[in-house]
């Protein structure tokens, strides 16, 4: 992937990893579009980055995903990079009365939405790169976030297949595999002890420069290279 002179759509680009990527891609002389549910948050980010383009979109809504693609195809038909970053993380268990409803919400946002977007955006003749954000939990789940962990394992598997399937269309598929980072994913304060997003983004861009297709950092790098026995041990350690 070239690192400058792209037009990039980043889902969930107004906070966390998405915001870190937004800032860095703008610094690298790219045109960046971000989408999210909350217009006020999008406006706050746009105030920091005058060149930023924003679009309100609830990715959990199929009709709004289609409207997003239609808007991009009409107004930004030269868009060449799709970053599937938006995600929902729910800390929960089977004893929660609303467990299944919350599980469905995670599955829609973390699996259905990015797959749908990919199926839409590959119809853009200009599209040449898709970046899917998965997780180090793709390799060994954390039981307190059971559905999130499973959705990321699914999305990693799907990304591997998509990389193969889209070769004939000359679309590069890159997997970004973050560990826990200091963001509000899952709730405020849960990841305060984790590494900052800025360190992660710096590492990611170095790996992009090297042409890597799987981008890891910290514990996600360790897990990506672990044996099955090491992953079992990791699971047992983190889920005591």
ChimeraX commands (.cxc) that place a marker at each C-alpha (Angstrom):
marker #1 position 0.00,0.00,0.00 radius 0.5
marker #1 position 1.26,3.47,-0.81 radius 0.5
marker #1 position 1.14,5.74,2.24 radius 0.5
marker #1 position 0.30,9.09,0.64 radius 0.5
marker #1 position -2.02,10.58,-1.98 radius 0.5
marker #1 position -4.85,8.19,-1.20 radius 0.5
marker #1 position -8.51,8.88,-0.55 radius 0.5
marker #1 position -9.41,6.81,2.49 radius 0.5
marker #1 position -12.66,5.95,4.28 radius 0.5
marker #1 position -12.16,5.00,7.94 radius 0.5
marker #1 position -15.19,3.63,9.76 radius 0.5
marker #1 position -15.24,4.64,13.41 radius 0.5
marker #1 position -12.55,7.18,12.63 radius 0.5
marker #1 position -13.52,9.68,15.32 radius 0.5
marker #1 position -12.15,7.86,18.36 radius 0.5
marker #1 position -9.60,5.31,19.56 radius 0.5
marker #1 position -7.56,3.54,16.91 radius 0.5
marker #1 position -9.66,5.11,14.17 radius 0.5
marker #1 position -8.78,8.62,15.33 radius 0.5
marker #1 position -5.10,7.71,15.55 radius 0.5
marker #1 position -5.18,6.41,11.98 radius 0.5
marker #1 position -7.11,9.47,10.82 radius 0.5
marker #1 position -4.51,11.85,12.21 radius 0.5
marker #1 position -1.57,9.92,10.81 radius 0.5
marker #1 position -3.05,9.41,7.35 radius 0.5
marker #1 position -3.74,13.14,7.13 radius 0.5
marker #1 position -0.14,13.84,8.15 radius 0.5
marker #1 position 0.96,11.54,5.29 radius 0.5
marker #1 position -0.87,13.75,2.76 radius 0.5
marker #1 position -3.99,11.66,2.28 radius 0.5
marker #1 position -7.60,12.76,1.90 radius 0.5
marker #1 position -9.52,11.13,4.75 radius 0.5
marker #1 position -13.24,10.52,5.18 radius 0.5
marker #1 position -14.56,9.24,8.50 radius 0.5
marker #1 position -18.03,8.03,9.40 radius 0.5
marker #1 position -19.78,7.50,12.70 radius 0.5
marker #1 position -23.16,7.63,14.43 radius 0.5
marker #1 position -22.65,10.82,16.45 radius 0.5
marker #1 position -22.61,14.03,14.44 radius 0.5
marker #1 position -21.31,16.08,17.38 radius 0.5
marker #1 position -18.25,13.85,17.73 radius 0.5
marker #1 position -17.55,14.03,14.00 radius 0.5
marker #1 position -17.76,17.82,14.14 radius 0.5
marker #1 position -15.30,17.94,17.05 radius 0.5
marker #1 position -12.76,15.89,15.09 radius 0.5
marker #1 position -13.31,17.93,11.92 radius 0.5
marker #1 position -12.54,21.08,13.92 radius 0.5
marker #1 position -9.08,19.62,14.63 radius 0.5
marker #1 position -8.43,18.63,11.02 radius 0.5
marker #1 position -9.80,21.15,8.49 radius 0.5
marker #1 position -9.22,18.85,5.51 radius 0.5
marker #1 position -11.22,16.01,7.06 radius 0.5
marker #1 position -14.48,14.90,5.41 radius 0.5
marker #1 position -17.18,13.46,7.67 radius 0.5
marker #1 position -20.34,11.46,7.12 radius 0.5
marker #1 position -22.94,10.50,9.70 radius 0.5
marker #1 position -23.75,6.81,9.37 radius 0.5
marker #1 position -25.01,4.13,11.74 radius 0.5
marker #1 position -23.19,1.06,10.46 radius 0.5
marker #1 position -25.55,-1.25,12.34 radius 0.5
marker #1 position -28.27,-0.18,9.90 radius 0.5
marker #1 position -28.16,-1.91,6.50 radius 0.5
marker #1 position -29.93,0.93,4.70 radius 0.5
marker #1 position -27.44,3.46,6.07 radius 0.5
marker #1 position -24.52,1.32,4.90 radius 0.5
marker #1 position -25.98,1.32,1.40 radius 0.5
marker #1 position -26.55,5.09,1.62 radius 0.5
marker #1 position -22.92,5.56,2.69 radius 0.5
marker #1 position -21.68,3.68,-0.34 radius 0.5
marker #1 position -24.04,5.54,-2.67 radius 0.5
marker #1 position -22.82,8.87,-1.25 radius 0.5
marker #1 position -19.17,7.89,-1.68 radius 0.5
marker #1 position -19.73,6.59,-5.22 radius 0.5
marker #1 position -21.41,9.88,-6.17 radius 0.5
marker #1 position -19.17,12.37,-4.38 radius 0.5
marker #1 position -15.84,10.54,-3.92 radius 0.5
marker #1 position -15.65,8.03,-6.75 radius 0.5
marker #1 position -11.84,8.17,-6.58 radius 0.5
marker #1 position -11.79,6.59,-3.10 radius 0.5
marker #1 position -9.19,3.83,-3.14 radius 0.5
marker #1 position -8.83,2.66,0.49 radius 0.5
marker #1 position -11.48,1.24,2.84 radius 0.5
marker #1 position -10.53,0.82,6.51 radius 0.5
marker #1 position -12.99,-1.37,8.42 radius 0.5
marker #1 position -12.20,-0.17,11.92 radius 0.5
marker #1 position -15.54,0.39,13.69 radius 0.5
marker #1 position -16.29,-2.16,16.39 radius 0.5
marker #1 position -18.33,-2.80,19.53 radius 0.5
marker #1 position -16.97,-4.54,22.62 radius 0.5
marker #1 position -19.36,-5.82,25.31 radius 0.5
marker #1 position -18.20,-7.14,28.68 radius 0.5
marker #1 position -20.93,-9.64,29.57 radius 0.5
marker #1 position -21.93,-13.16,30.50 radius 0.5
marker #1 position -24.80,-15.57,30.04 radius 0.5
marker #1 position -26.40,-14.44,33.31 radius 0.5
marker #1 position -27.06,-10.97,31.88 radius 0.5
marker #1 position -30.74,-10.59,31.01 radius 0.5
marker #1 position -29.93,-8.78,27.76 radius 0.5
marker #1 position -27.05,-11.06,26.77 radius 0.5
marker #1 position -28.49,-12.15,23.43 radius 0.5
marker #1 position -29.53,-8.64,22.37 radius 0.5
marker #1 position -26.07,-7.28,23.13 radius 0.5
marker #1 position -24.50,-10.25,21.35 radius 0.5
marker #1 position -26.55,-9.54,18.24 radius 0.5
marker #1 position -25.46,-5.88,18.30 radius 0.5
marker #1 position -21.80,-6.95,18.37 radius 0.5
marker #1 position -22.26,-9.44,15.55 radius 0.5
marker #1 position -23.96,-6.84,13.35 radius 0.5
marker #1 position -21.32,-4.16,13.87 radius 0.5
marker #1 position -18.22,-6.37,13.99 radius 0.5
marker #1 position -19.11,-8.90,11.29 radius 0.5
marker #1 position -22.17,-8.04,9.20 radius 0.5
marker #1 position -21.30,-4.38,8.65 radius 0.5
marker #1 position -17.70,-4.76,7.40 radius 0.5
marker #1 position -18.59,-7.72,5.18 radius 0.5
marker #1 position -21.44,-5.72,3.68 radius 0.5
marker #1 position -19.20,-2.69,3.15 radius 0.5
marker #1 position -16.57,-4.81,1.44 radius 0.5
marker #1 position -19.18,-6.30,-0.89 radius 0.5
marker #1 position -20.32,-2.78,-1.78 radius 0.5
marker #1 position -17.01,-0.95,-2.07 radius 0.5
marker #1 position -15.27,-3.50,-4.29 radius 0.5
marker #1 position -17.59,-2.14,-6.97 radius 0.5
marker #1 position -15.63,1.12,-6.96 radius 0.5
marker #1 position -13.20,0.90,-9.87 radius 0.5
marker #1 position -10.70,2.99,-7.91 radius 0.5
marker #1 position -10.58,0.72,-4.84 radius 0.5
marker #1 position -7.18,-0.93,-4.46 radius 0.5
marker #1 position -6.79,-1.52,-0.70 radius 0.5
marker #1 position -8.92,-2.83,2.17 radius 0.5
marker #1 position -7.63,-2.73,5.74 radius 0.5
marker #1 position -9.53,-4.85,8.27 radius 0.5
marker #1 position -8.96,-4.24,11.96 radius 0.5
marker #1 position -9.18,-7.50,13.91 radius 0.5
marker #1 position -7.60,-8.15,17.33 radius 0.5
marker #1 position -4.99,-10.13,19.21 radius 0.5
marker #1 position -8.04,-11.86,20.70 radius 0.5
marker #1 position -8.47,-13.52,17.31 radius 0.5
marker #1 position -5.89,-16.04,18.50 radius 0.5
marker #1 position -6.89,-16.54,22.15 radius 0.5
marker #1 position -10.21,-15.21,23.48 radius 0.5
marker #1 position -10.85,-13.28,26.67 radius 0.5
marker #1 position -13.93,-14.91,28.22 radius 0.5
marker #1 position -15.27,-11.70,29.75 radius 0.5
marker #1 position -15.83,-10.40,26.21 radius 0.5
marker #1 position -16.89,-13.69,24.61 radius 0.5
marker #1 position -18.79,-12.44,21.57 radius 0.5
marker #1 position -16.28,-9.69,20.75 radius 0.5
marker #1 position -13.44,-12.23,20.84 radius 0.5
marker #1 position -15.39,-14.57,18.59 radius 0.5
marker #1 position -16.29,-11.85,16.09 radius 0.5
marker #1 position -12.64,-10.92,15.74 radius 0.5
marker #1 position -11.65,-14.55,15.18 radius 0.5
marker #1 position -14.33,-14.73,12.50 radius 0.5
marker #1 position -13.15,-11.48,10.91 radius 0.5
marker #1 position -9.55,-12.65,10.84 radius 0.5
marker #1 position -10.59,-15.86,9.07 radius 0.5
marker #1 position -12.74,-13.91,6.62 radius 0.5
marker #1 position -9.90,-11.48,5.94 radius 0.5
marker #1 position -7.55,-14.33,5.04 radius 0.5
marker #1 position -10.10,-15.64,2.54 radius 0.5
marker #1 position -10.83,-12.17,1.17 radius 0.5
marker #1 position -7.13,-11.59,0.53 radius 0.5
marker #1 position -7.13,-14.67,-1.68 radius 0.5
marker #1 position -10.48,-13.97,-3.35 radius 0.5
marker #1 position -9.69,-10.35,-4.24 radius 0.5
marker #1 position -6.33,-11.03,-5.86 radius 0.5
marker #1 position -8.03,-11.26,-9.23 radius 0.5
marker #1 position -9.43,-7.74,-8.73 radius 0.5
marker #1 position -5.99,-6.39,-7.76 radius 0.5
marker #1 position -7.31,-5.33,-4.36 radius 0.5
marker #1 position -4.80,-5.63,-1.54 radius 0.5
marker #1 position -6.26,-6.86,1.76 radius 0.5
marker #1 position -4.34,-5.94,4.90 radius 0.5
marker #1 position -5.09,-7.14,8.42 radius 0.5
marker #1 position -4.38,-4.79,11.31 radius 0.5
marker #1 position -4.16,-6.76,14.57 radius 0.5
marker #1 position -4.06,-4.52,17.65 radius 0.5
marker #1 position -3.64,-5.69,21.24 radius 0.5
marker #1 position -5.48,-3.94,24.06 radius 0.5
marker #1 position -4.68,-0.23,23.77 radius 0.5
marker #1 position -5.45,2.78,25.93 radius 0.5
marker #1 position -8.88,3.56,24.42 radius 0.5
marker #1 position -12.45,3.62,25.68 radius 0.5
marker #1 position -13.38,0.44,23.78 radius 0.5
marker #1 position -15.65,-1.60,26.04 radius 0.5
marker #1 position -15.96,1.26,28.56 radius 0.5
marker #1 position -13.99,4.12,30.08 radius 0.5
marker #1 position -11.01,3.17,32.22 radius 0.5
marker #1 position -10.88,-0.51,31.28 radius 0.5
marker #1 position -7.67,-0.17,29.28 radius 0.5
marker #1 position -5.90,2.71,31.03 radius 0.5
marker #1 position -2.81,0.58,31.67 radius 0.5
marker #1 position -2.50,-0.50,28.04 radius 0.5
marker #1 position -0.05,1.04,25.53 radius 0.5
marker #1 position -1.05,4.35,23.88 radius 0.5
marker #1 position -2.62,4.40,20.43 radius 0.5
marker #1 position 0.20,6.63,19.17 radius 0.5
marker #1 position 2.82,3.90,19.73 radius 0.5
marker #1 position 0.62,1.38,17.93 radius 0.5
marker #1 position 0.05,3.67,14.95 radius 0.5
marker #1 position 3.77,4.42,14.64 radius 0.5
marker #1 position 4.54,0.70,14.50 radius 0.5
marker #1 position 1.73,0.06,12.03 radius 0.5
marker #1 position 3.02,2.66,9.59 radius 0.5
marker #1 position 6.52,1.24,9.77 radius 0.5
marker #1 position 5.10,-2.17,8.84 radius 0.5
marker #1 position 3.05,-0.66,6.01 radius 0.5
marker #1 position 6.25,0.86,4.64 radius 0.5
marker #1 position 7.76,-2.64,4.68 radius 0.5
marker #1 position 4.81,-3.96,2.66 radius 0.5
marker #1 position 3.50,-6.31,5.34 radius 0.5
marker #1 position -0.02,-7.72,5.05 radius 0.5
marker #1 position -0.47,-8.63,8.74 radius 0.5
marker #1 position 0.29,-5.76,11.09 radius 0.5
marker #1 position 0.89,-6.62,14.74 radius 0.5
marker #1 position 2.08,-4.85,17.88 radius 0.5
marker #1 position 3.13,-5.91,21.36 radius 0.5
marker #1 position 1.15,-8.86,22.65 radius 0.5
marker #1 position -0.69,-9.31,19.36 radius 0.5
marker #1 position 2.66,-10.01,17.70 radius 0.5
marker #1 position 3.44,-12.58,20.38 radius 0.5
marker #1 position 0.09,-14.30,19.93 radius 0.5
marker #1 position 0.28,-14.24,16.14 radius 0.5
marker #1 position 3.52,-16.24,16.33 radius 0.5
marker #1 position 2.56,-18.52,19.21 radius 0.5
marker #1 position 2.12,-22.28,19.05 radius 0.5
marker #1 position -1.21,-23.89,19.89 radius 0.5
marker #1 position 0.14,-24.95,23.27 radius 0.5
marker #1 position 1.32,-21.41,23.99 radius 0.5
marker #1 position -2.11,-20.05,23.03 radius 0.5
marker #1 position -3.82,-22.54,25.35 radius 0.5
marker #1 position -1.52,-21.46,28.16 radius 0.5
marker #1 position -2.24,-17.82,27.38 radius 0.5
marker #1 position -5.99,-18.47,27.49 radius 0.5
marker #1 position -5.72,-20.25,30.83 radius 0.5
marker #1 position -3.60,-17.46,32.27 radius 0.5
marker #1 position -5.89,-14.61,31.19 radius 0.5
marker #1 position -9.13,-16.38,32.09 radius 0.5
marker #1 position -8.36,-17.62,35.62 radius 0.5
marker link #1:1,2 radius 0.2
marker link #1:2,3 radius 0.2
marker link #1:3,4 radius 0.2
marker link #1:4,5 radius 0.2
marker link #1:5,6 radius 0.2
marker link #1:6,7 radius 0.2
marker link #1:7,8 radius 0.2
marker link #1:8,9 radius 0.2
marker link #1:9,10 radius 0.2
marker link #1:10,11 radius 0.2
marker link #1:11,12 radius 0.2
marker link #1:12,13 radius 0.2
marker link #1:13,14 radius 0.2
marker link #1:14,15 radius 0.2
marker link #1:15,16 radius 0.2
marker link #1:16,17 radius 0.2
marker link #1:17,18 radius 0.2
marker link #1:18,19 radius 0.2
marker link #1:19,20 radius 0.2
marker link #1:20,21 radius 0.2
marker link #1:21,22 radius 0.2
marker link #1:22,23 radius 0.2
marker link #1:23,24 radius 0.2
marker link #1:24,25 radius 0.2
marker link #1:25,26 radius 0.2
marker link #1:26,27 radius 0.2
marker link #1:27,28 radius 0.2
marker link #1:28,29 radius 0.2
marker link #1:29,30 radius 0.2
marker link #1:30,31 radius 0.2
marker link #1:31,32 radius 0.2
marker link #1:32,33 radius 0.2
marker link #1:33,34 radius 0.2
marker link #1:34,35 radius 0.2
marker link #1:35,36 radius 0.2
marker link #1:36,37 radius 0.2
marker link #1:37,38 radius 0.2
marker link #1:38,39 radius 0.2
marker link #1:39,40 radius 0.2
marker link #1:40,41 radius 0.2
marker link #1:41,42 radius 0.2
marker link #1:42,43 radius 0.2
marker link #1:43,44 radius 0.2
marker link #1:44,45 radius 0.2
marker link #1:45,46 radius 0.2
marker link #1:46,47 radius 0.2
marker link #1:47,48 radius 0.2
marker link #1:48,49 radius 0.2
marker link #1:49,50 radius 0.2
marker link #1:50,51 radius 0.2
marker link #1:51,52 radius 0.2
marker link #1:52,53 radius 0.2
marker link #1:53,54 radius 0.2
marker link #1:54,55 radius 0.2
marker link #1:55,56 radius 0.2
marker link #1:56,57 radius 0.2
marker link #1:57,58 radius 0.2
marker link #1:58,59 radius 0.2
marker link #1:59,60 radius 0.2
marker link #1:60,61 radius 0.2
marker link #1:61,62 radius 0.2
marker link #1:62,63 radius 0.2
marker link #1:63,64 radius 0.2
marker link #1:64,65 radius 0.2
marker link #1:65,66 radius 0.2
marker link #1:66,67 radius 0.2
marker link #1:67,68 radius 0.2
marker link #1:68,69 radius 0.2
marker link #1:69,70 radius 0.2
marker link #1:70,71 radius 0.2
marker link #1:71,72 radius 0.2
marker link #1:72,73 radius 0.2
marker link #1:73,74 radius 0.2
marker link #1:74,75 radius 0.2
marker link #1:75,76 radius 0.2
marker link #1:76,77 radius 0.2
marker link #1:77,78 radius 0.2
marker link #1:78,79 radius 0.2
marker link #1:79,80 radius 0.2
marker link #1:80,81 radius 0.2
marker link #1:81,82 radius 0.2
marker link #1:82,83 radius 0.2
marker link #1:83,84 radius 0.2
marker link #1:84,85 radius 0.2
marker link #1:85,86 radius 0.2
marker link #1:86,87 radius 0.2
marker link #1:87,88 radius 0.2
marker link #1:88,89 radius 0.2
marker link #1:89,90 radius 0.2
marker link #1:90,91 radius 0.2
marker link #1:91,92 radius 0.2
marker link #1:92,93 radius 0.2
marker link #1:93,94 radius 0.2
marker link #1:94,95 radius 0.2
marker link #1:95,96 radius 0.2
marker link #1:96,97 radius 0.2
marker link #1:97,98 radius 0.2
marker link #1:98,99 radius 0.2
marker link #1:99,100 radius 0.2
marker link #1:100,101 radius 0.2
marker link #1:101,102 radius 0.2
marker link #1:102,103 radius 0.2
marker link #1:103,104 radius 0.2
marker link #1:104,105 radius 0.2
marker link #1:105,106 radius 0.2
marker link #1:106,107 radius 0.2
marker link #1:107,108 radius 0.2
marker link #1:108,109 radius 0.2
marker link #1:109,110 radius 0.2
marker link #1:110,111 radius 0.2
marker link #1:111,112 radius 0.2
marker link #1:112,113 radius 0.2
marker link #1:113,114 radius 0.2
marker link #1:114,115 radius 0.2
marker link #1:115,116 radius 0.2
marker link #1:116,117 radius 0.2
marker link #1:117,118 radius 0.2
marker link #1:118,119 radius 0.2
marker link #1:119,120 radius 0.2
marker link #1:120,121 radius 0.2
marker link #1:121,122 radius 0.2
marker link #1:122,123 radius 0.2
marker link #1:123,124 radius 0.2
marker link #1:124,125 radius 0.2
marker link #1:125,126 radius 0.2
marker link #1:126,127 radius 0.2
marker link #1:127,128 radius 0.2
marker link #1:128,129 radius 0.2
marker link #1:129,130 radius 0.2
marker link #1:130,131 radius 0.2
marker link #1:131,132 radius 0.2
marker link #1:132,133 radius 0.2
marker link #1:133,134 radius 0.2
marker link #1:134,135 radius 0.2
marker link #1:135,136 radius 0.2
marker link #1:136,137 radius 0.2
marker link #1:137,138 radius 0.2
marker link #1:138,139 radius 0.2
marker link #1:139,140 radius 0.2
marker link #1:140,141 radius 0.2
marker link #1:141,142 radius 0.2
marker link #1:142,143 radius 0.2
marker link #1:143,144 radius 0.2
marker link #1:144,145 radius 0.2
marker link #1:145,146 radius 0.2
marker link #1:146,147 radius 0.2
marker link #1:147,148 radius 0.2
marker link #1:148,149 radius 0.2
marker link #1:149,150 radius 0.2
marker link #1:150,151 radius 0.2
marker link #1:151,152 radius 0.2
marker link #1:152,153 radius 0.2
marker link #1:153,154 radius 0.2
marker link #1:154,155 radius 0.2
marker link #1:155,156 radius 0.2
marker link #1:156,157 radius 0.2
marker link #1:157,158 radius 0.2
marker link #1:158,159 radius 0.2
marker link #1:159,160 radius 0.2
marker link #1:160,161 radius 0.2
marker link #1:161,162 radius 0.2
marker link #1:162,163 radius 0.2
marker link #1:163,164 radius 0.2
marker link #1:164,165 radius 0.2
marker link #1:165,166 radius 0.2
marker link #1:166,167 radius 0.2
marker link #1:167,168 radius 0.2
marker link #1:168,169 radius 0.2
marker link #1:169,170 radius 0.2
marker link #1:170,171 radius 0.2
marker link #1:171,172 radius 0.2
marker link #1:172,173 radius 0.2
marker link #1:173,174 radius 0.2
marker link #1:174,175 radius 0.2
marker link #1:175,176 radius 0.2
marker link #1:176,177 radius 0.2
marker link #1:177,178 radius 0.2
marker link #1:178,179 radius 0.2
marker link #1:179,180 radius 0.2
marker link #1:180,181 radius 0.2
marker link #1:181,182 radius 0.2
marker link #1:182,183 radius 0.2
marker link #1:183,184 radius 0.2
marker link #1:184,185 radius 0.2
marker link #1:185,186 radius 0.2
marker link #1:186,187 radius 0.2
marker link #1:187,188 radius 0.2
marker link #1:188,189 radius 0.2
marker link #1:189,190 radius 0.2
marker link #1:190,191 radius 0.2
marker link #1:191,192 radius 0.2
marker link #1:192,193 radius 0.2
marker link #1:193,194 radius 0.2
marker link #1:194,195 radius 0.2
marker link #1:195,196 radius 0.2
marker link #1:196,197 radius 0.2
marker link #1:197,198 radius 0.2
marker link #1:198,199 radius 0.2
marker link #1:199,200 radius 0.2
marker link #1:200,201 radius 0.2
marker link #1:201,202 radius 0.2
marker link #1:202,203 radius 0.2
marker link #1:203,204 radius 0.2
marker link #1:204,205 radius 0.2
marker link #1:205,206 radius 0.2
marker link #1:206,207 radius 0.2
marker link #1:207,208 radius 0.2
marker link #1:208,209 radius 0.2
marker link #1:209,210 radius 0.2
marker link #1:210,211 radius 0.2
marker link #1:211,212 radius 0.2
marker link #1:212,213 radius 0.2
marker link #1:213,214 radius 0.2
marker link #1:214,215 radius 0.2
marker link #1:215,216 radius 0.2
marker link #1:216,217 radius 0.2
marker link #1:217,218 radius 0.2
marker link #1:218,219 radius 0.2
marker link #1:219,220 radius 0.2
marker link #1:220,221 radius 0.2
marker link #1:221,222 radius 0.2
marker link #1:222,223 radius 0.2
marker link #1:223,224 radius 0.2
marker link #1:224,225 radius 0.2
marker link #1:225,226 radius 0.2
marker link #1:226,227 radius 0.2
marker link #1:227,228 radius 0.2
marker link #1:228,229 radius 0.2
marker link #1:229,230 radius 0.2
marker link #1:230,231 radius 0.2
marker link #1:231,232 radius 0.2
marker link #1:232,233 radius 0.2
marker link #1:233,234 radius 0.2
marker link #1:234,235 radius 0.2
marker link #1:235,236 radius 0.2
marker link #1:236,237 radius 0.2
marker link #1:237,238 radius 0.2
marker link #1:238,239 radius 0.2
marker link #1:239,240 radius 0.2
view
